[in-house]
Amino acid sequence: MLIAFAGLPGSGKTTLSRALARRIGAVWLRIDTVEGALRRAGLSDGAVGAAGYDVAMALAADHLADGLAVVADAVNPVAASRAGWRAVAARAGAPLLDVEVLCSDAAEHRRRLETRADGVAGLPRVAWARVSDCGYEPWQGERLVVDTARLSPDRALDVILAAMPAPPNTAQTCQR
């Protein structure tokens, strides 16, 4: 299964996606990690965004083909990136859960963004002005929306787990 997280920087995506991956034993793919590595390797800022998503989606496809669950952590600000994850899941024949994480309390969202300590080498800190004007396209289609201003991380994780599709029944029956 593929669980694709989306949302603005500082909304709580990384906290939730990392916790979910640990809880279900899934591969965790963080776009920030991929993009940081691409920048450190010398890719220009303009080329990093699309390349980062391409690399992460290729890795997700490989892991899904191996039968592993994948949790993708990315802003996914545009319909094209969201469609990319749907295509990866479809090609793999894997169920997909899109999770949009938001923080409806602007003051709290800004505080989180400005005080977070887990920067990625090669990536600049994200300024609040960039978050509030990043061109995040409205969603078209089904997804689970999790508001981290209203739910604790533990409660948000419970909501996500409850929304996940059940894995296929793989139990073998012993015939005598």
Secondary structure, 3 states (H helix, E strand, C coil): CEEEEECCCCCCHHHHHHHHHHHHCCEEEEHHHHHHHHHHCCCCHHHHHHHHHHHHHHHHHHHHHCCCCEEEECCCCCHHHHHHHHHHHHHHCCCEEEEEEECCCHHHHHHHHHHCCCCCCCCCCCCHHHHHCCCCCCCCCCCEEEECCCCCHHHHHHHHHHHCCCCCCCCCCCCC
